[in-house]
């Protein structure tokens, strides 16, 4: 079978589906919102952890062990998933993260953010 016989949707990965999977978890969305809205091009993981823990404390779902727990989940789950999807860069040596926007990601984040604000 030549590539001409394969529908274009099967030739290219499902980018929308991949992005929806990435933003399915609230913590990953809030990582992306924070990086997207940051004044700096790169943000330290430490600052990102502090932001996420602060959000959880506002919602009264935090305790004293949250910094370590959130940092561990970021390093082992959220950041690798976001890196693999190509929406962030993570430099382990410097401990910094950089947002990599795309039009599709921006549109999805905007729409999901509006939905979250309404609820």
Secondary structure, DSSP 8 states (H G I E B T S, - for coil): --GGGS-HHHHS--HHHHHHHHTTSHHHHHHHHHHHH-SSSEEEHHHHHHHHHHHHHHTT---TTHHHHHHHHIIIIIHHHHHHTTSEEEETTTTEEEE---HHHHHHHHHHHHHHHH-
